[in-house]
């Protein structure tokens, strides 16, 4: 509406205005009929509806001050929202020309002026529910036209059965786009340092995904202030990073398909081992053993050309057993130096970020204080931050082809086919909403990396039928390891309380202490994180006499068995266990918010499903044969279009090792991310057996 018409501001104000716009510029102008109208029922008035007058059309219309919707017809309670009217076909048009546009409004143009693919952003609307916000920010133009027929991959109507002790607000600094952009630059710089150190000191590329798993493993023990960069860890040397780098020395070994590949790999290993032992400060005995075995292997390769693939593989295994300990001994100090240097740089970057962040805040963070020991029991609620959010810079929303994009200082963050839970009470006009969504998207993109074959396998999700069966049969209403981008329930724990709390997160699960409730746990496949998870489960189950249940989904790694799986199988809280065979079940891509089309992938490893329950939880959610059978049936792969399911015939590139490392099945999907168009393979972790 124009200023002349004195009509209220339309839906664009909720999504498109800059956070820096003053409150006076965003206030609703009064119209001749903004007072409560006797024609409207009390229910509509309480829901935010009022009757206004259009001077241009010379007739009344109806405006909702909560959702910024405008309708010509009398609204029907609960029906006129973005779901039932995604294109705004029933919306009252803007009035006046360009000269009358005020309050940061843009002139409306008919879709016929812009072509058939145009979506009028002025008609983009949101609906505020008591605990969530369904936003068309994350829907593409085509999604808006077909929203009624789209499959939904979450259920935000399920109420929680989780009870916790009332907690004080946390002292995390509120997110800010400037800080998040600087954090992204520093993490990218740290990744580059890691790559250079591995290449210069050991002559290898960093093990695939090892930096991502380093971040996960460090955050299990980190006591520093930064939500992403570790800065206060003991020990300084990361077991995860050290193990993975050492495993790729002297060269990275991959699974072999053909005889010639085995022959080349055997020769490369012998050559690399001999070169390393000659160039390092090794003992005379080590030099003798490695050089003799390497030269013997090369002589055998030169004179025997009729060996089979199995012969080469047997010879390689023998060479690794003879040379491996000596090579590891001479590389140990160097690899520890790599791990130590990366940690020291991370701590320095963390200190620098915090200083910059504090300078942006209007007040200093309070001293940390413990929760009251006799706090009352309450229904679970999202994390709250102590510090108020400072003024946030402008983040713009626009569409690029079929992708909804958020832009801050020229960089884009995209989301698609996703409704984000909205649990913020300090932003009733959504002035900070887009900035917070941008920070959220940036954080997860930075954590899992933007390179090829990075990140997706560490944030996969269970299929929707499994979640439905868990809720129906075992009362599951919350997830222990999720994010605002891939959660199914509106109750979930996630890695970052500062960015995720505005979208319903209960904070990191390892610091989350429920008294009762039924949970699903599908952790990232990081051994240290899974082990810490088991410790936390057993402490919670031992401490509570109320019904408490955890249904855990972990990879069935048996060669060797992971400590987490071994501990759960021997736990006194284990009530039932089932195994889902490899290739007979699937997972949902963790990048569903940026995939052009939702991707499913068949698991290339078995999945162990374990029921950990205390006595009360076992009595209430007993894993009976009938319930377990329904869960198993829900796990069977459903019928998806061929383009939505990964092709299992693709070549697997794996790491050959006596220790466990992920297998990556590359499946390419094109998407836009932060201002660049890339083609990125998705990763699916498995075990080497």
Phi and psi in degrees as a GROMACS rama.xvg file:
@    title "Ramachandran Plot"
@    xaxis  label "Phi"
@    yaxis  label "Psi"
@TYPE xy
-81.133  166.186  UNK-2
-63.9116  -31.5571  UNK-3
-64.4498  -35.4971  UNK-4
-78.1807  -16.1509  UNK-5
57.7846  25.1074  UNK-6
-81.3835  163.764  UNK-7
-73.1336  163.157  UNK-8
-69.8246  141.745  UNK-9
-86.7241  -171.28  UNK-10
-60.9992  -24.0245  UNK-11
-63.3987  -27.3278  UNK-12
-60.7612  -32.3602  UNK-13
-71.8625  -31.8423  UNK-14
-109.744  -30.9444  UNK-15
-104.71  -12.9972  UNK-16
-74.9951  151.09  UNK-17
-70.3777  143.519  UNK-18
-61.5337  -20.2398  UNK-19
-84.4968  -3.73721  UNK-20
-65.4928  136.17  UNK-21
-69.9543  159.661  UNK-22
-64.8123  -34.7876  UNK-23
-66.8823  -34.5158  UNK-24
-70.9567  -19.5356  UNK-25
-103.793  -0.91352  UNK-26
-69.1632  153.017  UNK-27
-81.9859  121.658  UNK-28
-69.7225  146.491  UNK-29
-82.033  146.931  UNK-30
-117.383  170.114  UNK-31
-58.7563  -15.9378  UNK-32
-128.862  31.7497  UNK-33
-78.6905  -14.8938  UNK-34
-71.4168  164.011  UNK-35
-59.3386  128.23  UNK-36
-97.3378  135.393  UNK-37
-64.6893  -15.7844  UNK-38
-75.0088  -19.2947  UNK-39
-96.1373  135.448  UNK-40
-64.5138  157.629  UNK-41
-59.7862  -33.2068  UNK-42
-61.887  -40.3184  UNK-43
-70.4674  -38.1321  UNK-44
-63.8338  -42.0956  UNK-45
-68.1389  -27.3796  UNK-46
-80.1844  0.970752  UNK-47
104.693  0.971646  UNK-48
-83.6111  142.797  UNK-49
-145.234  157.617  UNK-50
-96.7311  128.63  UNK-51
-124.382  175.712  UNK-52
-125.026  130.716  UNK-53
-96.3484  115.984  UNK-54
-70.3164  -37.0418  UNK-55
-65.9404  -46.22  UNK-56
-86.9519  -13.3  UNK-57
56.1418  46.0202  UNK-58
-156.464  160.866  UNK-59
-77.7271  156.504  UNK-60
-141.319  173.857  UNK-61
-122.813  132.288  UNK-62
-125.162  138.862  UNK-63
-108.035  116.298  UNK-64
-71.6092  -17.7566  UNK-65
-82.3934  -39.2917  UNK-66
-110.594  -4.6814  UNK-67
61.9984  29.927  UNK-68
-89.8135  147.511  UNK-69
-129.086  130.367  UNK-70
-131.214  145.751  UNK-71
-78.8805  -38.2825  UNK-72
-88.2123  160.626  UNK-73
-62.4061  124.567  UNK-74
-67.0808  150.45  UNK-75
-106.607  125.46  UNK-76
-57.1147  124.445  UNK-77
85.1229  -3.96987  UNK-78
-107.711  -32.3318  UNK-79
-90.3935  90.2488  UNK-80
-147  -174.516  UNK-81
-67.4794  -23.1153  UNK-82
-74.9974  -44.7966  UNK-83
-82.2582  -21.3885  UNK-84
-135.803  63.9384  UNK-85
-64.1964  -27.5952  UNK-86
-94.567  -0.0256003  UNK-87
66.6689  32.8989  UNK-88
-67.9209  -23.0042  UNK-89
-100.338  9.5403  UNK-90
-81.0826  144.87  UNK-91
-72.6375  134.02  UNK-92
-73.519  163.297  UNK-93
-72.2235  158.713  UNK-94
-115.215  157.786  UNK-95
78.6853  173.507  UNK-96
-99.5028  -166.972  UNK-97
-62.5353  -32.6148  UNK-98
-70.3012  -13.098  UNK-99
-107.94  8.081  UNK-100
-81.1443  127.314  UNK-101
-135.627  -179.277  UNK-102
54.1214  42.0086  UNK-103
63.7557  20.57  UNK-104
-83.7386  153.048  UNK-105
-112.577  151.89  UNK-106
-65.4451  133.46  UNK-107
-79.6425  140.611  UNK-108
-125.825  144.185  UNK-109
-66.5431  147.611  UNK-110
-63.7502  -24.4381  UNK-111
-69.3477  -21.6885  UNK-112
-76.7414  -22.2846  UNK-113
-104.244  -4.63531  UNK-114
101.002  165.704  UNK-115
-67.4891  -20.2137  UNK-116
-92.644  6.87611  UNK-117
-88.2227  134.304  UNK-118
-113.165  125.318  UNK-119
-76.1213  111.295  UNK-120
-66.3504  -20.5837  UNK-121
-65.0777  -26.5079  UNK-122
-94.3299  2.63604  UNK-123
-69.3345  124.038  UNK-124
-126.501  160.26  UNK-125
-128.877  160.874  UNK-126
-127.458  126.728  UNK-127
-94.2361  118.71  UNK-128
-99.9869  169.244  UNK-129
-56.267  -34.5466  UNK-130
-126.761  7.54485  UNK-131
-158.059  165.479  UNK-132
-128.043  121.804  UNK-133
-94.9841  115.717  UNK-134
-120.269  134.872  UNK-135
-79.7777  4.24458  UNK-136
-54.1178  -36.0428  UNK-137
-98.0116  13.4286  UNK-138
-112.67  137.095  UNK-139
-78.8959  172.721  UNK-140
-60.6355  -42.7311  UNK-141
-69.1234  -32.6859  UNK-142
-62.4495  -40.6958  UNK-143
-62.4046  -32.5795  UNK-144
-78.3129  -22.8512  UNK-145
-120.493  22.9906  UNK-146
-60.7171  -33.1764  UNK-147
-67.6795  -23.8497  UNK-148
-102.47  1.61806  UNK-149
-76.9741  148.156  UNK-150
-76.3134  142.575  UNK-151
-105.358  132.95  UNK-152
-109.566  25.7214  UNK-153
-154.559  162.686  UNK-154
-137.599  95.7455  UNK-155
-88.1299  5.21485  UNK-156
-90.7381  -13.0034  UNK-157
-72.3165  124.342  UNK-158
-86.3984  152.404  UNK-159
-78.6038  145.95  UNK-160
-109.855  15.3958  UNK-161
-87.2996  132.17  UNK-162
-116.823  134.01  UNK-163
-130.698  169.163  UNK-164
-85.8938  138.069  UNK-165
-56.2229  132.04  UNK-166
-112.983  150.257  UNK-167
-75.2406  154.635  UNK-168
-59.1177  150.506  UNK-169
-87.1752  161.286  UNK-170
-95.9471  17.7288  UNK-171
-65.3268  142.532  UNK-172
-73.124  136.344  UNK-173
-64.9521  146.713  UNK-174
-67.5209  153.662  UNK-175
-147.146  131.348  UNK-176
-55.6146  -38.0943  UNK-177
-62.562  -43.123  UNK-178
-68.0162  -41.0179  UNK-179
-65.1835  -36.6645  UNK-180
-66.4378  -42.0385  UNK-181
-66.6112  -38.4541  UNK-182
-63.0253  -40.5607  UNK-183
-61.7757  -41.1203  UNK-184
-65.3107  -39.9916  UNK-185
-71.4509  -38.494  UNK-186
-66.1739  -40.9  UNK-187
-61.1518  -40.7834  UNK-188
-64.2122  -39.3287  UNK-189
-66.272  -39.877  UNK-190
-60.1517  -41.1634  UNK-191
-65.5155  -40.2359  UNK-192
-59.6931  -43.1328  UNK-193
-61.1653  -43.268  UNK-194
-62.3517  -44.6378  UNK-195
-66.5919  -39.8038  UNK-196
-65.1524  -43.6921  UNK-197
-62.5624  -39.8504  UNK-198
-71.7076  -43.5143  UNK-199
-74.267  -40.5076  UNK-200
-87.6081  -35.5439  UNK-201
-119.069  -7.56744  UNK-202
68.9542  26.6211  UNK-203
-129.09  156.864  UNK-204
-77.1664  151.927  UNK-205
-58.5136  141.033  UNK-206
-56.1809  138.868  UNK-207
-57.8617  130.509  UNK-208
68.817  3.3245  UNK-209
-65.9433  -33.9493  UNK-210
-66.3472  -39.9555  UNK-211
-64.1095  -42.914  UNK-212
-69.3987  -28.9685  UNK-213
-62.2928  -43.7003  UNK-214
-60.3218  -43.7277  UNK-215
-64.8753  -45.7066  UNK-216
-66.0472  -39.7986  UNK-217
-66.7431  -37.6159  UNK-218
-69.2971  -15.99  UNK-219
-65.1717  -35.207  UNK-220
-115.12  -4.14008  UNK-221
-69.5163  133.991  UNK-222
-113.605  12.9434  UNK-223
-77.5411  -179.495  UNK-224
-90.4016  -28.8779  UNK-225
-74.3643  136.794  UNK-226
-70.5579  -17.9805  UNK-227
-120.757  -47.2895  UNK-228
-84.2468  121.145  UNK-229
-68.7698  141.715  UNK-230
-144.88  -8.78609  UNK-231
-144.907  76.5524  UNK-232
-121.682  145.333  UNK-233
-136.185  113.186  UNK-234
-83.3881  162.505  UNK-235
-69.8273  -38.0623  UNK-236
-77.8163  120.784  UNK-237
-76.8261  121.181  UNK-238
-59.9221  -35.8355  UNK-239
-66.2759  -51.4847  UNK-240
-65.7525  -42.6699  UNK-241
-60.759  -44.8335  UNK-242
-63.1714  -42.67  UNK-243
-73.1558  -38.1723  UNK-244
-67.8843  -44.5948  UNK-245
-60.3048  -33.4334  UNK-246
-67.4696  -25.0681  UNK-247
-94.3682  9.41193  UNK-248
-103.707  133.37  UNK-249
-81.7418  -21.0349  UNK-250
-140.1  162.965  UNK-251
-81.5234  130.965  UNK-252
-104.136  132.126  UNK-253
-121.744  160.33  UNK-254
-64.3938  137.084  UNK-255
-103.323  137.97  UNK-256
-106.94  -32.6103  UNK-257
-124.35  160.179  UNK-258
-62.8029  -43.0016  UNK-259
-64.2221  -35.9805  UNK-260
-63.7904  -41.164  UNK-261
-63.9806  -40.6958  UNK-262
-63.3003  -46.0336  UNK-263
-64.023  -41.8959  UNK-264
-65.9903  -39.6344  UNK-265
-62.0967  -43.9304  UNK-266
-64.4676  -43.3057  UNK-267
-63.5782  -38.2202  UNK-268
-66.7562  -45.4835  UNK-269
-61.6223  -43.2669  UNK-270
-64.481  -44.5432  UNK-271
-66.8938  -39.7835  UNK-272
-64.2259  -43.1205  UNK-273
-64.7582  -41.5902  UNK-274
-65.7233  -40.3547  UNK-275
-67.2861  -43.2886  UNK-276
-68.8787  -27.05  UNK-277
-75.5741  -31.1557  UNK-278
-94.3092  -5.3143  UNK-279
-111.53  166.959  UNK-280
-83.1643  78.7641  UNK-281
-101.703  158.45  UNK-282
-72.5493  156.126  UNK-283
-57.5954  -37.4477  UNK-284
-64.9571  -42.3423  UNK-285
-63.4153  -43.7038  UNK-286
-60.0113  -42.9296  UNK-287
-63.3044  -46.9437  UNK-288
-64.0936  -48.2396  UNK-289
-67.3539  -46.8882  UNK-290
-65.0179  -39.5693  UNK-291
-64.4296  -45.7285  UNK-292
-67.2863  -39.2295  UNK-293
-65.8662  -45.8378  UNK-294
-67.2495  -36.9873  UNK-295
-63.2633  -40.5112  UNK-296
-64.7898  -43.7221  UNK-297
-64.2788  -39.3109  UNK-298
-63.5092  -42.0409  UNK-299
-62.0997  -39.9744  UNK-300
-65.8676  -36.8622  UNK-301
-70.6165  -32.9078  UNK-302
-98.4291  -16.8838  UNK-303
-116.113  106.679  UNK-304
-108.386  5.91802  UNK-305
-108.401  9.24897  UNK-306
-67.7516  153.14  UNK-307
-90.4625  172.392  UNK-308
-59.3612  -40.7429  UNK-309
-63.8777  -36.585  UNK-310
-62.1059  -45.1109  UNK-311
-63.283  -42.1077  UNK-312
-66.5852  -38.9921  UNK-313
-64.1328  -41.3387  UNK-314
-65.8222  -38.5425  UNK-315
-63.9231  -43.7312  UNK-316
-63.3746  -40.8011  UNK-317
-63.2034  -41.9125  UNK-318
-63.9124  -40.7402  UNK-319
-65.3174  -38.9629  UNK-320
-66.3244  -37.0255  UNK-321
-77.8028  -41.0234  UNK-322
-96.963  -27.086  UNK-323
-53.1758  -51.2314  UNK-324
-60.5376  -37.7431  UNK-325
-71.2962  -40.2154  UNK-326
-65.2011  -41.3254  UNK-327
-64.2857  -36.7235  UNK-328
-64.1393  -40.232  UNK-329
-78.9279  -19.3301  UNK-330
-94.6174  -11.7028  UNK-331
-56.5592  -51.4323  UNK-332
-63.3388  -39.0676  UNK-333
-65.6222  -43.0759  UNK-334
-68.7706  -38.4957  UNK-335
-61.4739  -35.3911  UNK-336
-64.2661  -37.9297  UNK-337
-62.0363  -49.2212  UNK-338
-62.0667  -42.0032  UNK-339
-66.3595  -41.6088  UNK-340
-64.9094  -42.2144  UNK-341
-63.8295  -40.792  UNK-342
-65.3828  -42.8084  UNK-343
-63.4218  -40.9451  UNK-344
-63.9734  -41.1588  UNK-345
-61.3896  -42.8725  UNK-346
-63.2017  -39.2111  UNK-347
-67.1441  -43.2664  UNK-348
-62.5069  -39.2734  UNK-349
-62.4897  -43.9811  UNK-350
-62.2784  -42.3912  UNK-351
-64.8268  -41.6917  UNK-352
-63.7422  -42.5763  UNK-353
-64.6095  -40.5169  UNK-354
-61.1231  -43.9908  UNK-355
-65.0277  -40.8315  UNK-356
-64.6883  -44.4073  UNK-357
-62.5159  -32.1332  UNK-358
-68.4071  -21.0527  UNK-359
-85.9577  -16.7999  UNK-360
-82.3418  153.367  UNK-361
-84.0768  -18.0736  UNK-362
-145.318  155.839  UNK-363
-76.558  150.047  UNK-364
-67.5659  142.665  UNK-365
-72.8406  164.207  UNK-366
-67.702  143.592  UNK-367
-67.3072  138.092  UNK-368
-135.262  148.808  UNK-369
-75.5177  155.114  UNK-370
-68.2957  148.725  UNK-371
-60.7517  134.774  UNK-372
-65.5257  -27.8038  UNK-373
-109.098  40.8226  UNK-374
-66.6683  149.493  UNK-375
-80.0711  158.229  UNK-376
-80.6511  132.83  UNK-377
-139.502  162.429  UNK-378
-67.7202  143.896  UNK-379
-58.881  138.51  UNK-380
-137.998  160.774  UNK-381
-65.88  161.74  UNK-382
-63.0896  140.498  UNK-383
-116.017  142.1  UNK-384
-97.5509  142.17  UNK-385
-70.2444  -45.9943  UNK-386
-80.3696  137.249  UNK-387
-70.4595  153.386  UNK-388
-74.6459  135.758  UNK-389
-73.9  170.559  UNK-390
-57.2988  134.88  UNK-391
-108.945  144.162  UNK-392
-70.2088  167.188  UNK-393
-72.0718  135.709  UNK-394
-124.478  128.802  UNK-395
-101.43  148.007  UNK-396
-108.976  132.624  UNK-397
-153.837  169.123  UNK-398
-110.013  136.304  UNK-399
-121.348  108.964  UNK-400
56.4227  -112.451  UNK-401
-111.113  27.9191  UNK-402
-123.14  131.466  UNK-403
-83.9659  129.82  UNK-404
-124.977  143.495  UNK-405
-110.856  132.947  UNK-406
-124.033  128.033  UNK-407
-132.052  118.127  UNK-408
52.4229  42.1685  UNK-409
88.2235  -10.4112  UNK-410
-99.4319  145.201  UNK-411
-110.517  146.272  UNK-412
-126.194  131.627  UNK-413
-113.819  147.597  UNK-414
-140.93  146.729  UNK-415
-146.126  142.61  UNK-416
53.3685  51.9919  UNK-417
-149.323  131.712  UNK-418
-108.086  121.983  UNK-419
-93.69  138.017  UNK-420
-71.3827  138.312  UNK-421
-122.869  112.942  UNK-422
-124.551  28.2613  UNK-423
-98.1915  133.111  UNK-424
-107.794  -2.17014  UNK-425
-99.9646  8.08725  UNK-426
-139.933  62.9716  UNK-427
-65.4416  -22.3185  UNK-428
-100.639  8.04192  UNK-429
62.3864  27.2436  UNK-430
-68.577  -28.3042  UNK-431
-104.058  0.833621  UNK-432
-61.7264  -51.014  UNK-433
-65.3143  -36.718  UNK-434
-63.7531  -39.4146  UNK-435
-71.5933  -36.1732  UNK-436
-65.2333  -40.7491  UNK-437
-61.6257  -44.5309  UNK-438
-61.0146  -40.3611  UNK-439
-61.4849  -50.6617  UNK-440
-62.0357  -41.5139  UNK-441
-64.2787  -41.4973  UNK-442
-60.1305  -47.591  UNK-443
-72.5608  -32.8781  UNK-444
-64.9738  -40.0289  UNK-445
-70.2259  -38.8874  UNK-446
-63.421  -43.014  UNK-447
-97.1655  -2.17233  UNK-448
84.6468  155.306  UNK-449
-112.034  3.52196  UNK-450
-80.4413  175.105  UNK-451
-65.8013  144.125  UNK-452
60.2506  38.9477  UNK-453
-125.535  133.865  UNK-454
91.9005  -37.3704  UNK-455
-64.9442  -38.5995  UNK-456
-66.2526  -17.7452  UNK-457
-88.9576  -1.71262  UNK-458
-138.614  32.1891  UNK-459
-70.2611  164.175  UNK-460
-132.448  158.517  UNK-461
-69.6235  153.941  UNK-462
-65.5735  154.818  UNK-463
-57.9223  -43.5267  UNK-464
-57.7362  -31.7005  UNK-465
-68.9761  -44.0109  UNK-466
-60.626  -41.8727  UNK-467
-62.2978  -42.636  UNK-468
-66.5899  -39.4055  UNK-469
-62.1327  -41.5333  UNK-470
-70.3565  -41.8171  UNK-471
-71.788  -41.2108  UNK-472
-95.9735  -29.8386  UNK-473
-125.007  12.0367  UNK-474
65.2103  21.6532  UNK-475
-68.6955  128.071  UNK-476
-130.909  4.38022  UNK-477
-148.032  152.336  UNK-478
-113.79  137.705  UNK-479
-83.3809  -29.1161  UNK-480
-136.046  99.9696  UNK-481
-150.435  -168.646  UNK-482
-152.422  166.372  UNK-483
-60.9522  -14.7245  UNK-484
-92.9491  -18.9705  UNK-485
-136.114  13.8785  UNK-486
-75.391  152.822  UNK-487
-100.202  -46.3288  UNK-488
-87.8355  159.211  UNK-489
-81.393  -8.5525  UNK-490
-104.806  119.509  UNK-491
-160.574  154.592  UNK-492
-100.571  147.142  UNK-493
-147.674  174.57  UNK-494
-73.6375  -31.2595  UNK-495
-122.599  99.9343  UNK-496
-66.6178  -26.2842  UNK-497
-72.4722  -45.6643  UNK-498
-85.5123  -33.8687  UNK-499
-85.8665  -19.1344  UNK-500
-62.9118  -30.2208  UNK-501
-71.4264  -10.7173  UNK-502
-120.049  25.4825  UNK-503
99.1369  2.49619  UNK-504
-69.0097  143.944  UNK-505
-92.106  7.49985  UNK-506
91.9502  179.252  UNK-507
-61.3899  137.944  UNK-508
-67.2513  -32.522  UNK-509
-67.338  -13.7768  UNK-510
-113.254  12.7174  UNK-511
-103.976  125.49  UNK-512
-124.803  80.7881  UNK-513
-72.5607  150.697  UNK-514
-90.7275  -37.2049  UNK-515
-151.715  164.075  UNK-516
137.836  169.071  UNK-517
-118.706  126.501  UNK-518
-125.559  152.241  UNK-519
-109.828  136.507  UNK-520
-130.009  114.914  UNK-521
-129.049  80.82  UNK-522
-74.8094  158.414  UNK-523
-58.2205  147.089  UNK-524
-82.1789  65.5463  UNK-525
-114.539  121.947  UNK-526
-61.4917  -41.6575  UNK-527
-65.2618  -39.871  UNK-528
-66.4268  -42.2028  UNK-529
-65.3197  -36.7272  UNK-530
-67.008  -42.7408  UNK-531
-63.8965  -34.8503  UNK-532
-59.9702  -44.824  UNK-533
-63.422  -42.6939  UNK-534
-58.2666  -43.6895  UNK-535
-66.7391  -42.2933  UNK-536
-56.0174  -49.5942  UNK-537
-66.4041  -35.1674  UNK-538
-64.7927  -43.8759  UNK-539
-65.6934  -43.8394  UNK-540
-67.3049  -35.5225  UNK-541
-72.4862  -29.5479  UNK-542
-83.2584  -29.1026  UNK-543
-103.207  140.224  UNK-544
-101.809  -3.22248  UNK-545
-83.3886  162.032  UNK-546
-59.7289  120.875  UNK-547
-141.965  128.818  UNK-548
-142.958  136.829  UNK-549
-128.038  121.711  UNK-550
-105.336  114.053  UNK-551
-107.547  134.748  UNK-552
-117.472  112.806  UNK-553
-134.781  155.344  UNK-554
-65.6077  140.596  UNK-555
-87.9209  72.8723  UNK-556
-85.5843  118.625  UNK-557
-118.679  -5.69077  UNK-558
-132.148  79.1822  UNK-559
-84.938  168.723  UNK-560
-72.1337  142.483  UNK-561
-73.8542  147.761  UNK-562
-56.9914  -38.3193  UNK-563
-63.344  -46.711  UNK-564
-64.7127  -42.1706  UNK-565
-62.3256  -42.2693  UNK-566
-66.9517  -40.631  UNK-567
-67.1076  -38.2737  UNK-568
-66.5636  -25.0947  UNK-569
-100.184  5.58676  UNK-570
-74.3145  144.152  UNK-571
-72.1582  -11.0487  UNK-572
-92.8939  -3.02831  UNK-573
-71.334  121.246  UNK-574
-105.341  -27.6568  UNK-575
-163.575  155.413  UNK-576
-147.143  138.389  UNK-577
-137.188  156.14  UNK-578
-119.462  129.932  UNK-579
-104.383  117.597  UNK-580
-64.155  155.568  UNK-581
-60.961  147.746  UNK-582
67.9582  -1.45953  UNK-583
-108.781  13.4912  UNK-584
-152.294  168.598  UNK-585
-137.754  165.683  UNK-586
-129.269  163.034  UNK-587
-101.015  136.09  UNK-588
-58.9705  136.877  UNK-589
-72.5123  -9.92377  UNK-590
-99.4883  32.2696  UNK-591
-62.5614  -22.9709  UNK-592
-78.0728  -10.6423  UNK-593
-125.423  -8.95212  UNK-594
-67.8087  141.476  UNK-595
-59.2174  -41.1754  UNK-596
-135.91  146.2  UNK-597
-60.765  133.146  UNK-598
-107.911  134.539  UNK-599
-112.397  153.816  UNK-600
-143.174  141.956  UNK-601
-74.3993  135.562  UNK-602
-72.8859  128.841  UNK-603
-91.144  10.0368  UNK-604
-137.51  158.741  UNK-605
-70.0121  153.548  UNK-606
-117.71  128.552  UNK-607
-94.2938  128.445  UNK-608
-111.891  117.477  UNK-609
-121.8  137.061  UNK-610
-104.191  108.121  UNK-611
-105.667  116.811  UNK-612
-143.545  145.056  UNK-613
-81.1503  -178.859  UNK-614
-60.5805  -45.3422  UNK-615
-66.3331  -38.5016  UNK-616
-67.002  -37.9589  UNK-617
-65.5545  -38.8992  UNK-618
-66.3922  -36.0526  UNK-619
-84.2357  -38.2889  UNK-620
-124.827  54.6445  UNK-621
-61.5045  128.849  UNK-622
-76.9168  74.6221  UNK-623
-69.5349  160.846  UNK-624
-56.3819  -36.3234  UNK-625
-67.6769  -43.2083  UNK-626
-66.2821  -43.5872  UNK-627
-64.5465  -37.8173  UNK-628
-63.0293  -39.5644  UNK-629
-67.5821  -38.2849  UNK-630
-63.9605  -42.8307  UNK-631
-63.5019  -39.5584  UNK-632
-65.7866  -36.3519  UNK-633
-67.9088  -23.9579  UNK-634
-80.7017  -14.3132  UNK-635
-64.7287  141.879  UNK-636
-57.5458  131.17  UNK-637
-87.3737  170.688  UNK-638
-84.9311  116.792  UNK-639
-120.277  156.321  UNK-640
-56.3657  147.433  UNK-641
-53.0664  -33.6195  UNK-642
-73.1818  -13.6318  UNK-643
-94.6559  -8.9718  UNK-644
-117.135  139.63  UNK-645
-69.3434  151.24  UNK-646
-88.4498  118.242  UNK-647
-77.0532  -7.02199  UNK-648
-86.7327  0.737656  UNK-649
-68.6063  158.886  UNK-650
-73.269  132.787  UNK-651
-93.9511  133.068  UNK-652
-109.545  117.126  UNK-653
-126.194  170.816  UNK-654
-108.782  119.177  UNK-655
-82.8622  123.781  UNK-656
-163.806  155.429  UNK-657
-82.3837  -15.6856  UNK-658
-102.26  170.11  UNK-659
-88.9709  133.641  UNK-660
-144.905  152.909  UNK-661
-67.4625  152.067  UNK-662
-101.311  136.131  UNK-663
-113.616  123.75  UNK-664
-104.313  103.48  UNK-665
-74.1345  124.627  UNK-666
-132.669  112.899  UNK-667
-81.4882  137.831  UNK-668
-142.958  132.123  UNK-669
-87.3367  137.576  UNK-670
-156.576  162.848  UNK-671
-95.5602  141.453  UNK-672
-153.03  118.405  UNK-673
50.7179  51.547  UNK-674
87.1751  0.361161  UNK-675
-133.231  148.546  UNK-676
-99.7596  120.496  UNK-677
-132.313  161.026  UNK-678
-115.251  112.608  UNK-679
-120.097  128.579  UNK-680
-71.3408  148.159  UNK-681
-92.4215  146.297  UNK-682
-106.434  139.11  UNK-683
-130.572  113.083  UNK-684
-79.8496  144.097  UNK-685
-148.105  -174.247  UNK-686
-109.971  155.884  UNK-687
-93.0585  127.834  UNK-688
